[in-house]
């Protein structure tokens, strides 16, 4: 509890709660915890469960950097390693459960690499500094949390609800006024926390891309709301003016390149258009010209969101191709080559439900396209576009 509410900065806790609890019990209460998952019998469970968690939260770079330093450091210092180094259950439990905890680890890939490698290095050095020290993993992670505070200064924002706006038949935008000034880059997202009665299994937190542009004033999130949606969305639909919600500091690397001359392709499936709406609206407000082709896929024309903005962006270099899957079929290799003849010279941005993003990413890889950036929306189950 202390790590969440006492040792917090700007309403956001600093330390991994489990690591802090073990460290506190060992140092202050002299009652250390044992690795209850640390046996060879539980290793298969740790491996399977851990991989499922890792696939879900996608912190592959963090895990890879930790393991690389963990295995290579002894070799560089002349100690080497044996096969037993690979089958230490406590290490795998630590990596798959504690190290990758989203709230106390970096969200961007390059910072994850630094964070993971740093924690592994500290873990290797601690026994040399304090011989016989038994809580190296937990202590290394806590020190890493302090590094993360430096790498990714984080804070929580209080947002006041102002209005909701119907975008399509089942798509709504919610507009909030931040109680303090903050900056974000078009394409970034926030983690939104909304305590409410009887939350479902998905809980009270969600990740949503900011669909508004930075200079629009309000901060907007846009979502599809099904008839039998989640408890989070139901609570948000019942919001009244002046109600408050808490959001994290902006995160994400799904942003436009600094070089405005680079030609781009945006591929959006359904609600995945929201980061592109933020980018394009910002371009319009700043008269920023780029060469962009947007392939926007929906089941039917009535599902198209932000059409007025997209159609009005021709003057800043955005050409939108609307794909009606019921009539035109899905975006495939033939369509990309036809609509974007110079596709091999462009950077591709793909956003939408996770199954759709994975399918398009595989397609682009088969087309030998190497410059691909992706953003997916968890919780939407469409197996393809729109």
Order of alpha helices (4+ residues) and beta strands (2+ residues): alpha-beta-beta-alpha-alpha-alpha-alpha-alpha-alpha-beta-beta-beta-beta-beta-alpha-beta-beta-alpha-beta-alpha-beta-alpha-alpha-beta-alpha-beta
